C-alpha cells in the first residue's frame, strides 16, 4: 500500500566496459518515479565521488536518455523482463586535464 502512494522505479546501475570512471559501490536502486535522469546522474556522481572536472554519461540500451526525462517513463519503455531498468555509466575528462 505504501508504494501506491509513493511509486518507485527499480534501477540497476553498471559501469560500462572500457570506462575510466570508478566503480559504484551500490548497483541496485529504488528511485522515485518522478526523478529526472539529470537528478539520477547526480546521485550516481555522488556515489562514485567523481571529481568536478570529469563528466558522466548514462546509457539505457546504449542510448543517452534526455536529462529532463522522467525515470518512470524510461522504465516503462525500456525495462527488462525481470522488472529492472538496466543503466550503464561512462565518463570522460571534459577539460582535458
N, CA, C and O atoms as a CHARMM CRD file, in Angstrom:
* protein
*
  388
    1    1 UNK  N      0.81300  -1.19000   0.00000 PROA 1      0.00000
    2    1 UNK  CA     0.00000   0.00000   0.00000 PROA 1      0.00000
    3    1 UNK  C      0.86000   1.25900   0.00000 PROA 1      0.00000
    4    1 UNK  O      0.52300   2.24500  -0.65500 PROA 1      0.00000
    5    2 UNK  N      1.96800   1.22500   0.73300 PROA 2      0.00000
    6    2 UNK  CA     2.87700   2.36300   0.79000 PROA 2      0.00000
    7    2 UNK  C      3.35900   2.75000  -0.60800 PROA 2      0.00000
    8    2 UNK  O      3.45800   3.93200  -0.93800 PROA 2      0.00000
    9    3 UNK  N      3.65800   1.73400  -1.42400 PROA 3      0.00000
   10    3 UNK  CA     4.17600   2.01100  -2.76000 PROA 3      0.00000
   11    3 UNK  C      3.12100   2.58700  -3.69400 PROA 3      0.00000
   12    3 UNK  O      3.46100   3.18100  -4.71700 PROA 3      0.00000
   13    4 UNK  N      1.86200   2.42000  -3.36000 PROA 4      0.00000
   14    4 UNK  CA     0.80300   3.02100  -4.16400 PROA 4      0.00000
   15    4 UNK  C      0.83400   4.54400  -4.05800 PROA 4      0.00000
   16    4 UNK  O      0.52400   5.24900  -5.01900 PROA 4      0.00000
   17    5 UNK  N      1.20800   5.04100  -2.88600 PROA 5      0.00000
   18    5 UNK  CA     1.25600   6.48600  -2.66600 PROA 5      0.00000
   19    5 UNK  C      2.56800   7.09600  -3.15000 PROA 5      0.00000
   20    5 UNK  O      2.61000   8.25600  -3.55900 PROA 5      0.00000
   21    6 UNK  N      3.63400   6.30600  -3.09800 PROA 6      0.00000
   22    6 UNK  CA     4.95100   6.78600  -3.49100 PROA 6      0.00000
   23    6 UNK  C      5.54800   5.81900  -4.50200 PROA 6      0.00000
   24    6 UNK  O      6.38800   4.99300  -4.14500 PROA 6      0.00000
   25    7 UNK  N      5.12500   5.91200  -5.76400 PROA 7      0.00000
   26    7 UNK  CA     5.62100   4.96300  -6.77000 PROA 7      0.00000
   27    7 UNK  C      7.13500   5.06700  -6.94500 PROA 7      0.00000
   28    7 UNK  O      7.70800   6.15600  -6.92900 PROA 7      0.00000
   29    8 UNK  N      7.75600   3.91600  -7.11000 PROA 8      0.00000
   30    8 UNK  CA     9.20800   3.83500  -7.25400 PROA 8      0.00000
   31    8 UNK  C      9.55700   3.05400  -8.51400 PROA 8      0.00000
   32    8 UNK  O      8.73100   2.32800  -9.06600 PROA 8      0.00000
   33    9 UNK  N     10.79000   3.22000  -8.94900 PROA 9      0.00000
   34    9 UNK  CA    11.30200   2.54500 -10.12900 PROA 9      0.00000
   35    9 UNK  C     12.56100   1.77600  -9.74100 PROA 9      0.00000
   36    9 UNK  O     13.45900   2.33500  -9.11200 PROA 9      0.00000
   37   10 UNK  N     12.63100   0.50000 -10.11100 PROA 10     0.00000
   38   10 UNK  CA    13.81500  -0.31200  -9.82900 PROA 10     0.00000
   39   10 UNK  C     14.85400  -0.11100 -10.92500 PROA 10     0.00000
   40   10 UNK  O     14.55800  -0.27700 -12.10800 PROA 10     0.00000
   41   11 UNK  N     16.07500   0.24600 -10.52700 PROA 11     0.00000
   42   11 UNK  CA    17.14800   0.51400 -11.48000 PROA 11     0.00000
   43   11 UNK  C     18.40800  -0.22600 -11.04100 PROA 11     0.00000
   44   11 UNK  O     18.76800  -0.21300  -9.86400 PROA 11     0.00000
   45   12 UNK  N     19.06800  -0.86600 -11.99100 PROA 12     0.00000
   46   12 UNK  CA    20.36900  -1.47900 -11.74400 PROA 12     0.00000
   47   12 UNK  C     21.39900  -0.69800 -12.55000 PROA 12     0.00000
   48   12 UNK  O     21.25800  -0.51600 -13.76000 PROA 12     0.00000
   49   13 UNK  N     22.43500  -0.24200 -11.85500 PROA 13     0.00000
   50   13 UNK  CA    23.46800   0.60300 -12.45600 PROA 13     0.00000
   51   13 UNK  C     24.74600  -0.21000 -12.60700 PROA 13     0.00000
   52   13 UNK  O     25.21900  -0.82700 -11.65300 PROA 13     0.00000
   53   14 UNK  N     25.30000  -0.20200 -13.82200 PROA 14     0.00000
   54   14 UNK  CA    26.52900  -0.93500 -14.10100 PROA 14     0.00000
   55   14 UNK  C     27.51600  -0.02600 -14.81300 PROA 14     0.00000
   56   14 UNK  O     27.13100   0.80000 -15.64000 PROA 14     0.00000
   57   15 UNK  N     28.78900  -0.18600 -14.48500 PROA 15     0.00000
   58   15 UNK  CA    29.83100   0.58600 -15.15600 PROA 15     0.00000
   59   15 UNK  C     30.04500   0.01900 -16.55700 PROA 15     0.00000
   60   15 UNK  O     30.12400  -1.19600 -16.73900 PROA 15     0.00000
   61   16 UNK  N     30.13700   0.90500 -17.53900 PROA 16     0.00000
   62   16 UNK  CA    30.36300   0.46800 -18.91800 PROA 16     0.00000
   63   16 UNK  C     31.77300  -0.10600 -19.06000 PROA 16     0.00000
   64   16 UNK  O     32.70500   0.31300 -18.37400 PROA 16     0.00000
   65   17 UNK  N     31.90100  -1.06200 -19.95500 PROA 17     0.00000
   66   17 UNK  CA    33.22500  -1.61300 -20.23300 PROA 17     0.00000
   67   17 UNK  C     34.11600  -0.51400 -20.79200 PROA 17     0.00000
   68   17 UNK  O     33.63800   0.40900 -21.45300 PROA 17     0.00000
   69   18 UNK  N     35.40200  -0.61600 -20.52300 PROA 18     0.00000
   70   18 UNK  CA    36.40300   0.34000 -21.01500 PROA 18     0.00000
   71   18 UNK  C     36.22100   1.74000 -20.44500 PROA 18     0.00000
   72   18 UNK  O     36.75700   2.69600 -21.00400 PROA 18     0.00000
   73   19 UNK  N     35.49300   1.88800 -19.36600 PROA 19     0.00000
   74   19 UNK  CA    35.30200   3.19700 -18.75100 PROA 19     0.00000
   75   19 UNK  C     36.39600   3.44000 -17.72300 PROA 19     0.00000
   76   19 UNK  O     36.77300   2.53600 -16.97700 PROA 19     0.00000
   77   20 UNK  N     36.90100   4.66900 -17.69100 PROA 20     0.00000
   78   20 UNK  CA    37.95300   5.01500 -16.73700 PROA 20     0.00000
   79   20 UNK  C     37.38300   5.58700 -15.43900 PROA 20     0.00000
   80   20 UNK  O     38.13300   6.04400 -14.57600 PROA 20     0.00000
   81   21 UNK  N     36.08800   5.56100 -15.30600 PROA 21     0.00000
   82   21 UNK  CA    35.40600   6.09100 -14.12300 PROA 21     0.00000
   83   21 UNK  C     35.40900   5.02200 -13.02300 PROA 21     0.00000
   84   21 UNK  O     35.37700   3.83000 -13.32900 PROA 21     0.00000
   85   22 UNK  N     35.44700   5.42900 -11.75000 PROA 22     0.00000
   86   22 UNK  CA    35.42300   4.43600 -10.66600 PROA 22     0.00000
   87   22 UNK  C     34.14200   3.59700 -10.66800 PROA 22     0.00000
   88   22 UNK  O     33.10300   4.01400 -11.17800 PROA 22     0.00000
   89   23 UNK  N     34.24800   2.41900 -10.09000 PROA 23     0.00000
   90   23 UNK  CA    33.08000   1.54800  -9.95700 PROA 23     0.00000
   91   23 UNK  C     32.18100   2.06500  -8.84500 PROA 23     0.00000
   92   23 UNK  O     32.64500   2.68100  -7.88500 PROA 23     0.00000
   93   24 UNK  N     30.91300   1.80700  -8.98800 PROA 24     0.00000
   94   24 UNK  CA    29.93800   2.25800  -7.99700 PROA 24     0.00000
   95   24 UNK  C     29.80700   1.19300  -6.90600 PROA 24     0.00000
   96   24 UNK  O     29.89900  -0.00400  -7.18000 PROA 24     0.00000
   97   25 UNK  N     29.59300   1.64200  -5.67200 PROA 25     0.00000
   98   25 UNK  CA    29.53400   0.70800  -4.55000 PROA 25     0.00000
   99   25 UNK  C     28.17800   0.01600  -4.42300 PROA 25     0.00000
  100   25 UNK  O     28.09300  -1.08500  -3.87900 PROA 25     0.00000
  101   26 UNK  N     27.15000   0.63600  -4.90800 PROA 26     0.00000
  102   26 UNK  CA    25.79600   0.08800  -4.81300 PROA 26     0.00000
  103   26 UNK  C     25.21400   0.02700  -6.22000 PROA 26     0.00000
  104   26 UNK  O     25.19300   1.03800  -6.92200 PROA 26     0.00000
  105   27 UNK  N     24.75000  -1.12500  -6.63700 PROA 27     0.00000
  106   27 UNK  CA    24.27700  -1.28300  -8.01800 PROA 27     0.00000
  107   27 UNK  C     22.76000  -1.24000  -8.16300 PROA 27     0.00000
  108   27 UNK  O     22.25500  -0.93400  -9.24300 PROA 27     0.00000
  109   28 UNK  N     22.02900  -1.53900  -7.10000 PROA 28     0.00000
  110   28 UNK  CA    20.57400  -1.61500  -7.18300 PROA 28     0.00000
  111   28 UNK  C     19.95000  -0.41000  -6.47800 PROA 28     0.00000
  112   28 UNK  O     20.27100  -0.12200  -5.32500 PROA 28     0.00000
  113   29 UNK  N     19.05500   0.29300  -7.18100 PROA 29     0.00000
  114   29 UNK  CA    18.42200   1.49900  -6.64100 PROA 29     0.00000
  115   29 UNK  C     16.91500   1.42100  -6.80200 PROA 29     0.00000
  116   29 UNK  O     16.40400   0.89300  -7.79000 PROA 29     0.00000
  117   30 UNK  N     16.22400   1.95100  -5.82300 PROA 30     0.00000
  118   30 UNK  CA    14.77700   2.12500  -5.87800 PROA 30     0.00000
  119   30 UNK  C     14.55700   3.63100  -5.89000 PROA 30     0.00000
  120   30 UNK  O     14.61600   4.28000  -4.84600 PROA 30     0.00000
  121   31 UNK  N     14.30100   4.18800  -7.07300 PROA 31     0.00000
  122   31 UNK  CA    14.25000   5.64700  -7.22000 PROA 31     0.00000
  123   31 UNK  C     12.80800   6.13300  -7.33900 PROA 31     0.00000
  124   31 UNK  O     11.94700   5.41500  -7.84900 PROA 31     0.00000
  125   32 UNK  N     12.54500   7.34800  -6.87000 PROA 32     0.00000
  126   32 UNK  CA    11.20100   7.91500  -7.02400 PROA 32     0.00000
  127   32 UNK  C     10.81200   7.98700  -8.49600 PROA 32     0.00000
  128   32 UNK  O     11.64500   8.29500  -9.34800 PROA 32     0.00000
  129   33 UNK  N      9.57400   7.70900  -8.78700 PROA 33     0.00000
  130   33 UNK  CA     9.08900   7.66700 -10.16900 PROA 33     0.00000
  131   33 UNK  C      9.22000   9.00900 -10.87100 PROA 33     0.00000
  132   33 UNK  O      9.37000   9.05500 -12.09200 PROA 33     0.00000
  133   34 UNK  N      9.16500  10.10800 -10.11300 PROA 34     0.00000
  134   34 UNK  CA     9.22900  11.43500 -10.73300 PROA 34     0.00000
  135   34 UNK  C     10.64400  12.01000 -10.79800 PROA 34     0.00000
  136   34 UNK  O     10.81800  13.17700 -11.15000 PROA 34     0.00000
  137   35 UNK  N     11.64900  11.21200 -10.46500 PROA 35     0.00000
  138   35 UNK  CA    13.04000  11.65700 -10.54400 PROA 35     0.00000
  139   35 UNK  C     13.44100  11.80200 -12.00800 PROA 35     0.00000
  140   35 UNK  O     13.10100  10.94900 -12.82800 PROA 35     0.00000
  141   36 UNK  N     14.15800  12.87000 -12.34200 PROA 36     0.00000
  142   36 UNK  CA    14.62300  13.04300 -13.72100 PROA 36     0.00000
  143   36 UNK  C     15.95100  12.32000 -13.91600 PROA 36     0.00000
  144   36 UNK  O     16.62500  11.96100 -12.95000 PROA 36     0.00000
  145   37 UNK  N     16.31300  12.11400 -15.16700 PROA 37     0.00000
  146   37 UNK  CA    17.59300  11.49500 -15.49300 PROA 37     0.00000
  147   37 UNK  C     18.73000  12.34700 -14.92800 PROA 37     0.00000
  148   37 UNK  O     19.69300  11.81000 -14.38100 PROA 37     0.00000
  149   38 UNK  N     18.62500  13.65700 -15.05600 PROA 38     0.00000
  150   38 UNK  CA    19.65200  14.55800 -14.53200 PROA 38     0.00000
  151   38 UNK  C     19.83900  14.40700 -13.03300 PROA 38     0.00000
  152   38 UNK  O     20.96800  14.42600 -12.54500 PROA 38     0.00000
  153   39 UNK  N     18.75300  14.25800 -12.30300 PROA 39     0.00000
  154   39 UNK  CA    18.83000  14.06400 -10.85600 PROA 39     0.00000
  155   39 UNK  C     19.43900  12.70600 -10.52300 PROA 39     0.00000
  156   39 UNK  O     20.18200  12.57600  -9.55000 PROA 39     0.00000
  157   40 UNK  N     19.12600  11.69800 -11.32900 PROA 40     0.00000
  158   40 UNK  CA    19.69100  10.37600 -11.10100 PROA 40     0.00000
  159   40 UNK  C     21.19100  10.37600 -11.39000 PROA 40     0.00000
  160   40 UNK  O     21.95500   9.71800 -10.68300 PROA 40     0.00000
  161   41 UNK  N     21.61400  11.09700 -12.40700 PROA 41     0.00000
  162   41 UNK  CA    23.04200  11.23100 -12.70500 PROA 41     0.00000
  163   41 UNK  C     23.75800  11.85700 -11.50800 PROA 41     0.00000
  164   41 UNK  O     24.86800  11.45200 -11.16300 PROA 41     0.00000
  165   42 UNK  N     23.12500  12.83600 -10.88400 PROA 42     0.00000
  166   42 UNK  CA    23.69400  13.47600  -9.69900 PROA 42     0.00000
  167   42 UNK  C     23.88700  12.45300  -8.57300 PROA 42     0.00000
  168   42 UNK  O     24.91000  12.46700  -7.88900 PROA 42     0.00000
  169   43 UNK  N     22.91200  11.57700  -8.38500 PROA 43     0.00000
  170   43 UNK  CA    23.00700  10.53000  -7.36400 PROA 43     0.00000
  171   43 UNK  C     24.19200   9.61500  -7.65700 PROA 43     0.00000
  172   43 UNK  O     24.98000   9.30900  -6.76200 PROA 43     0.00000
  173   44 UNK  N     24.31600   9.17900  -8.90800 PROA 44     0.00000
  174   44 UNK  CA    25.42500   8.30100  -9.30100 PROA 44     0.00000
  175   44 UNK  C     26.75300   9.00900  -9.08800 PROA 44     0.00000
  176   44 UNK  O     27.69300   8.42800  -8.54700 PROA 44     0.00000
  177   45 UNK  N     26.82900  10.25100  -9.51100 PROA 45     0.00000
  178   45 UNK  CA    28.04700  11.05200  -9.37700 PROA 45     0.00000
  179   45 UNK  C     28.50500  11.12100  -7.91800 PROA 45     0.00000
  180   45 UNK  O     29.69400  10.98800  -7.62900 PROA 45     0.00000
  181   46 UNK  N     27.56200  11.32800  -7.00900 PROA 46     0.00000
  182   46 UNK  CA    27.88900  11.39400  -5.58000 PROA 46     0.00000
  183   46 UNK  C     28.33100  10.03000  -5.04600 PROA 46     0.00000
  184   46 UNK  O     29.24600   9.96100  -4.22500 PROA 46     0.00000
  185   47 UNK  N     27.70100   8.95300  -5.49600 PROA 47     0.00000
  186   47 UNK  CA    28.04300   7.60800  -5.00500 PROA 47     0.00000
  187   47 UNK  C     29.45800   7.20400  -5.40200 PROA 47     0.00000
  188   47 UNK  O     30.13900   6.51700  -4.64100 PROA 47     0.00000
  189   48 UNK  N     29.90900   7.62200  -6.58800 PROA 48     0.00000
  190   48 UNK  CA    31.25800   7.23900  -7.02300 PROA 48     0.00000
  191   48 UNK  C     32.28800   8.31400  -6.70400 PROA 48     0.00000
  192   48 UNK  O     33.46600   8.16700  -7.03000 PROA 48     0.00000
  193   49 UNK  N     31.84400   9.40200  -6.06300 PROA 49     0.00000
  194   49 UNK  CA    32.73700  10.50100  -5.66200 PROA 49     0.00000
  195   49 UNK  C     33.56600  10.99800  -6.84800 PROA 49     0.00000
  196   49 UNK  O     34.79400  11.06100  -6.78800 PROA 49     0.00000
  197   50 UNK  N     32.87200  11.34100  -7.90700 PROA 50     0.00000
  198   50 UNK  CA    33.51500  11.78100  -9.13800 PROA 50     0.00000
  199   50 UNK  C     33.95900  13.22800  -9.02400 PROA 50     0.00000
  200   50 UNK  O     33.19500  14.07700  -8.56400 PROA 50     0.00000
  201   51 UNK  N     35.18400  13.52000  -9.43600 PROA 51     0.00000
  202   51 UNK  CA    35.70700  14.88400  -9.35900 PROA 51     0.00000
  203   51 UNK  C     34.96000  15.79700 -10.33200 PROA 51     0.00000
  204   51 UNK  O     34.45600  15.33800 -11.35600 PROA 51     0.00000
  205   52 UNK  N     34.89100  17.09800 -10.00800 PROA 52     0.00000
  206   52 UNK  CA    34.09600  18.03700 -10.81600 PROA 52     0.00000
  207   52 UNK  C     34.53700  18.16500 -12.27800 PROA 52     0.00000
  208   52 UNK  O     33.72300  18.48900 -13.14200 PROA 52     0.00000
  209   53 UNK  N     35.81900  17.91400 -12.55900 PROA 53     0.00000
  210   53 UNK  CA    36.27400  18.08300 -13.94500 PROA 53     0.00000
  211   53 UNK  C     35.93700  16.88900 -14.83600 PROA 53     0.00000
  212   53 UNK  O     36.17700  16.92500 -16.04300 PROA 53     0.00000
  213   54 UNK  N     35.39000  15.84700 -14.25300 PROA 54     0.00000
  214   54 UNK  CA    35.00500  14.67200 -15.03900 PROA 54     0.00000
  215   54 UNK  C     33.51100  14.68100 -15.32900 PROA 54     0.00000
  216   54 UNK  O     32.69200  15.01500 -14.47300 PROA 54     0.00000
  217   55 UNK  N     33.18600  14.31000 -16.54000 PROA 55     0.00000
  218   55 UNK  CA    31.77300  14.19600 -16.92800 PROA 55     0.00000
  219   55 UNK  C     31.33400  12.74700 -16.75600 PROA 55     0.00000
  220   55 UNK  O     32.15000  11.82500 -16.75700 PROA 55     0.00000
  221   56 UNK  N     30.04700  12.57500 -16.61100 PROA 56     0.00000
  222   56 UNK  CA    29.49200  11.22600 -16.52900 PROA 56     0.00000
  223   56 UNK  C     28.28000  11.15900 -17.45700 PROA 56     0.00000
  224   56 UNK  O     27.49100  12.10000 -17.54300 PROA 56     0.00000
  225   57 UNK  N     28.15400  10.05200 -18.13200 PROA 57     0.00000
  226   57 UNK  CA    27.05100   9.84500 -19.05600 PROA 57     0.00000
  227   57 UNK  C     26.39200   8.52400 -18.71000 PROA 57     0.00000
  228   57 UNK  O     27.07900   7.54000 -18.43900 PROA 57     0.00000
  229   58 UNK  N     25.05600   8.49100 -18.71500 PROA 58     0.00000
  230   58 UNK  CA    24.37100   7.22200 -18.50000 PROA 58     0.00000
  231   58 UNK  C     23.67700   6.80600 -19.79200 PROA 58     0.00000
  232   58 UNK  O     23.24200   7.63500 -20.59300 PROA 58     0.00000
  233   59 UNK  N     23.59200   5.50400 -19.95800 PROA 59     0.00000
  234   59 UNK  CA    23.01000   4.93900 -21.17000 PROA 59     0.00000
  235   59 UNK  C     21.97200   3.88400 -20.80300 PROA 59     0.00000
  236   59 UNK  O     22.15800   3.10800 -19.86600 PROA 59     0.00000
  237   60 UNK  N     20.88800   3.87000 -21.55000 PROA 60     0.00000
  238   60 UNK  CA    19.86400   2.84100 -21.43100 PROA 60     0.00000
  239   60 UNK  C     19.74500   2.21400 -22.81500 PROA 60     0.00000
  240   60 UNK  O     19.40500   2.89800 -23.78000 PROA 60     0.00000
  241   61 UNK  N     20.02100   0.93100 -22.91300 PROA 61     0.00000
  242   61 UNK  CA    20.07000   0.25000 -24.22200 PROA 61     0.00000
  243   61 UNK  C     21.02500   0.96100 -25.17700 PROA 61     0.00000
  244   61 UNK  O     20.71600   1.13100 -26.35700 PROA 61     0.00000
  245   62 UNK  N     22.17600   1.37300 -24.67100 PROA 62     0.00000
  246   62 UNK  CA    23.21900   2.06400 -25.44600 PROA 62     0.00000
  247   62 UNK  C     22.76300   3.39000 -26.03600 PROA 62     0.00000
  248   62 UNK  O     23.33400   3.86100 -27.02000 PROA 62     0.00000
  249   63 UNK  N     21.74400   3.99100 -25.44600 PROA 63     0.00000
  250   63 UNK  CA    21.23300   5.29000 -25.88900 PROA 63     0.00000
  251   63 UNK  C     21.29900   6.25000 -24.71000 PROA 63     0.00000
  252   63 UNK  O     20.95200   5.88800 -23.58600 PROA 63     0.00000
  253   64 UNK  N     21.74400   7.47300 -24.97000 PROA 64     0.00000
  254   64 UNK  CA    21.81400   8.51400 -23.95300 PROA 64     0.00000
  255   64 UNK  C     20.43200   9.13400 -23.78600 PROA 64     0.00000
  256   64 UNK  O     19.96200   9.81600 -24.69700 PROA 64     0.00000
  257   65 UNK  N     19.76500   8.92000 -22.64900 PROA 65     0.00000
  258   65 UNK  CA    18.42100   9.48700 -22.47600 PROA 65     0.00000
  259   65 UNK  C     18.48300  10.99500 -22.21900 PROA 65     0.00000
  260   65 UNK  O     19.49100  11.47800 -21.70300 PROA 65     0.00000
  261   66 UNK  N     17.44600  11.74400 -22.56000 PROA 66     0.00000
  262   66 UNK  CA    17.42800  13.18900 -22.29600 PROA 66     0.00000
  263   66 UNK  C     17.49700  13.46300 -20.79400 PROA 66     0.00000
  264   66 UNK  O     16.88500  12.74700 -20.00100 PROA 66     0.00000
  265   67 UNK  N     18.22900  14.48000 -20.41000 PROA 67     0.00000
  266   67 UNK  CA    18.42300  14.80900 -18.99400 PROA 67     0.00000
  267   67 UNK  C     17.12000  15.11900 -18.28100 PROA 67     0.00000
  268   67 UNK  O     16.98000  14.83500 -17.09200 PROA 67     0.00000
  269   68 UNK  N     16.17300  15.69600 -18.98900 PROA 68     0.00000
  270   68 UNK  CA    14.90600  16.06400 -18.37500 PROA 68     0.00000
  271   68 UNK  C     13.86800  14.95900 -18.36200 PROA 68     0.00000
  272   68 UNK  O     12.77100  15.14100 -17.83500 PROA 68     0.00000
  273   69 UNK  N     14.20900  13.80100 -18.94500 PROA 69     0.00000
  274   69 UNK  CA    13.25300  12.68900 -18.98500 PROA 69     0.00000
  275   69 UNK  C     13.00900  12.14900 -17.57900 PROA 69     0.00000
  276   69 UNK  O     13.91000  12.15000 -16.73900 PROA 69     0.00000
  277   70 UNK  N     11.80400  11.69600 -17.33500 PROA 70     0.00000
  278   70 UNK  CA    11.42900  11.13500 -16.04200 PROA 70     0.00000
  279   70 UNK  C     11.80500   9.64600 -16.01300 PROA 70     0.00000
  280   70 UNK  O     11.53900   8.91400 -16.96600 PROA 70     0.00000
  281   71 UNK  N     12.42100   9.21400 -14.92200 PROA 71     0.00000
  282   71 UNK  CA    12.89300   7.83500 -14.81000 PROA 71     0.00000
  283   71 UNK  C     11.76800   6.81300 -14.98600 PROA 71     0.00000
  284   71 UNK  O     11.99000   5.75200 -15.56900 PROA 71     0.00000
  285   72 UNK  N     10.56600   7.11600 -14.49100 PROA 72     0.00000
  286   72 UNK  CA     9.46400   6.15600 -14.62500 PROA 72     0.00000
  287   72 UNK  C      9.05500   5.97100 -16.08600 PROA 72     0.00000
  288   72 UNK  O      8.64900   4.87800 -16.48200 PROA 72     0.00000
  289   73 UNK  N      9.15900   7.03400 -16.88900 PROA 73     0.00000
  290   73 UNK  CA     8.82200   6.92900 -18.31200 PROA 73     0.00000
  291   73 UNK  C      9.84800   6.05700 -19.03300 PROA 73     0.00000
  292   73 UNK  O      9.48900   5.22900 -19.87100 PROA 73     0.00000
  293   74 UNK  N     11.11600   6.24500 -18.70400 PROA 74     0.00000
  294   74 UNK  CA    12.16700   5.41700 -19.30300 PROA 74     0.00000
  295   74 UNK  C     12.00500   3.97100 -18.84000 PROA 74     0.00000
  296   74 UNK  O     12.18600   3.03500 -19.61900 PROA 74     0.00000
  297   75 UNK  N     11.66600   3.80200 -17.58000 PROA 75     0.00000
  298   75 UNK  CA    11.43300   2.46200 -17.02900 PROA 75     0.00000
  299   75 UNK  C     10.32700   1.74300 -17.79700 PROA 75     0.00000
  300   75 UNK  O     10.49800   0.59400 -18.20300 PROA 75     0.00000
  301   76 UNK  N      9.21400   2.40500 -17.99300 PROA 76     0.00000
  302   76 UNK  CA     8.08600   1.78200 -18.69300 PROA 76     0.00000
  303   76 UNK  C      8.44300   1.40900 -20.12800 PROA 76     0.00000
  304   76 UNK  O      7.95400   0.41100 -20.65800 PROA 76     0.00000
  305   77 UNK  N      9.29000   2.20500 -20.74400 PROA 77     0.00000
  306   77 UNK  CA     9.66300   1.96800 -22.14100 PROA 77     0.00000
  307   77 UNK  C     10.77500   0.93400 -22.28700 PROA 77     0.00000
  308   77 UNK  O     10.77800   0.16500 -23.24900 PROA 77     0.00000
  309   78 UNK  N     11.72100   0.90400 -21.34600 PROA 78     0.00000
  310   78 UNK  CA    12.94300   0.11400 -21.53100 PROA 78     0.00000
  311   78 UNK  C     13.19000  -0.96700 -20.48600 PROA 78     0.00000
  312   78 UNK  O     14.24300  -1.60400 -20.51500 PROA 78     0.00000
  313   79 UNK  N     12.26400  -1.19500 -19.57100 PROA 79     0.00000
  314   79 UNK  CA    12.52600  -2.17400 -18.50800 PROA 79     0.00000
  315   79 UNK  C     12.72100  -3.56900 -19.08400 PROA 79     0.00000
  316   79 UNK  O     12.16400  -3.92700 -20.12100 PROA 79     0.00000
  317   80 UNK  N     13.52500  -4.33300 -18.37800 PROA 80     0.00000
  318   80 UNK  CA    13.83300  -5.69400 -18.78400 PROA 80     0.00000
  319   80 UNK  C     12.70100  -6.62700 -18.34700 PROA 80     0.00000
  320   80 UNK  O     11.83300  -6.23300 -17.56700 PROA 80     0.00000
  321   81 UNK  N     12.71300  -7.84600 -18.84500 PROA 81     0.00000
  322   81 UNK  CA    11.69300  -8.83000 -18.47800 PROA 81     0.00000
  323   81 UNK  C     11.69300  -9.13300 -16.98200 PROA 81     0.00000
  324   81 UNK  O     10.67000  -9.53100 -16.42400 PROA 81     0.00000
  325   82 UNK  N     12.85100  -8.94300 -16.33100 PROA 82     0.00000
  326   82 UNK  CA    12.94600  -9.22700 -14.89600 PROA 82     0.00000
  327   82 UNK  C     12.41100  -8.09100 -14.02500 PROA 82     0.00000
  328   82 UNK  O     12.42700  -8.18600 -12.79800 PROA 82     0.00000
  329   83 UNK  N     11.93400  -7.00700 -14.66600 PROA 83     0.00000
  330   83 UNK  CA    11.33700  -5.90700 -13.92400 PROA 83     0.00000
  331   83 UNK  C     12.29000  -4.79400 -13.54600 PROA 83     0.00000
  332   83 UNK  O     11.88500  -3.83100 -12.89400 PROA 83     0.00000
  333   84 UNK  N     13.55600  -4.90500 -13.94300 PROA 84     0.00000
  334   84 UNK  CA    14.53700  -3.86900 -13.64000 PROA 84     0.00000
  335   84 UNK  C     14.85000  -3.03900 -14.88100 PROA 84     0.00000
  336   84 UNK  O     14.75800  -3.52600 -16.00800 PROA 84     0.00000
  337   85 UNK  N     15.21800  -1.79300 -14.66100 PROA 85     0.00000
  338   85 UNK  CA    15.74900  -0.94200 -15.71900 PROA 85     0.00000
  339   85 UNK  C     17.25900  -0.99200 -15.58700 PROA 85     0.00000
  340   85 UNK  O     17.79900  -0.65400 -14.53300 PROA 85     0.00000
  341   86 UNK  N     17.94700  -1.40700 -16.63500 PROA 86     0.00000
  342   86 UNK  CA    19.40500  -1.50200 -16.60000 PROA 86     0.00000
  343   86 UNK  C     20.01300  -0.24600 -17.20300 PROA 86     0.00000
  344   86 UNK  O     19.70000   0.14000 -18.32900 PROA 86     0.00000
  345   87 UNK  N     20.89200   0.38200 -16.42300 PROA 87     0.00000
  346   87 UNK  CA    21.54100   1.62800 -16.81900 PROA 87     0.00000
  347   87 UNK  C     23.04100   1.41000 -16.72200 PROA 87     0.00000
  348   87 UNK  O     23.52900   0.86700 -15.73100 PROA 87     0.00000
  349   88 UNK  N     23.77300   1.83000 -17.74300 PROA 88     0.00000
  350   88 UNK  CA    25.23100   1.78700 -17.66200 PROA 88     0.00000
  351   88 UNK  C     25.75700   3.21100 -17.65700 PROA 88     0.00000
  352   88 UNK  O     25.12100   4.11900 -18.19200 PROA 88     0.00000
  353   89 UNK  N     26.92200   3.40100 -17.05000 PROA 89     0.00000
  354   89 UNK  CA    27.50500   4.74000 -16.99300 PROA 89     0.00000
  355   89 UNK  C     28.94500   4.71500 -17.46700 PROA 89     0.00000
  356   89 UNK  O     29.65100   3.71400 -17.34400 PROA 89     0.00000
  357   90 UNK  N     29.35200   5.83400 -18.00600 PROA 90     0.00000
  358   90 UNK  CA    30.70600   6.00700 -18.50400 PROA 90     0.00000
  359   90 UNK  C     31.07200   7.47300 -18.34300 PROA 90     0.00000
  360   90 UNK  O     30.22100   8.29700 -18.00800 PROA 90     0.00000
  361   91 UNK  N     32.31700   7.79500 -18.57700 PROA 91     0.00000
  362   91 UNK  CA    32.71000   9.18900 -18.41000 PROA 91     0.00000
  363   91 UNK  C     33.90100   9.55600 -19.26400 PROA 91     0.00000
  364   91 UNK  O     34.50900   8.72000 -19.93300 PROA 91     0.00000
  365   92 UNK  N     34.21000  10.82900 -19.21700 PROA 92     0.00000
  366   92 UNK  CA    35.38400  11.33700 -19.90200 PROA 92     0.00000
  367   92 UNK  C     35.78900  12.62900 -19.22400 PROA 92     0.00000
  368   92 UNK  O     34.98800  13.25700 -18.53100 PROA 92     0.00000
  369   93 UNK  N     37.02000  13.01900 -19.42300 PROA 93     0.00000
  370   93 UNK  CA    37.52400  14.24900 -18.84100 PROA 93     0.00000
  371   93 UNK  C     37.11500  15.40400 -19.74400 PROA 93     0.00000
  372   93 UNK  O     37.59800  15.49400 -20.87300 PROA 93     0.00000
  373   94 UNK  N     36.24100  16.28700 -19.28100 PROA 94     0.00000
  374   94 UNK  CA    35.69800  17.34000 -20.14000 PROA 94     0.00000
  375   94 UNK  C     36.65700  18.49800 -20.35100 PROA 94     0.00000
  376   94 UNK  O     36.51400  19.24900 -21.31600 PROA 94     0.00000
  377   95 UNK  N     37.64000  18.65600 -19.46000 PROA 95     0.00000
  378   95 UNK  CA    38.54000  19.79900 -19.57400 PROA 95     0.00000
  379   95 UNK  C     39.93400  19.40200 -20.04300 PROA 95     0.00000
  380   95 UNK  O     40.81300  20.25800 -20.13900 PROA 95     0.00000
  381   96 UNK  N     40.15200  18.13300 -20.33600 PROA 96     0.00000
  382   96 UNK  CA    41.42800  17.68200 -20.87200 PROA 96     0.00000
  383   96 UNK  C     42.55200  17.64800 -19.85100 PROA 96     0.00000
  384   96 UNK  O     43.71900  17.70600 -20.23800 PROA 96     0.00000
  385   97 UNK  N     42.24800  17.55700 -18.56400 PROA 97     0.00000
  386   97 UNK  CA    43.29700  17.51700 -17.53300 PROA 97     0.00000
  387   97 UNK  C     43.72100  16.12500 -17.24000 PROA 97     0.00000
  388   97 UNK  O     44.59300  15.91000 -16.39800 PROA 97     0.00000
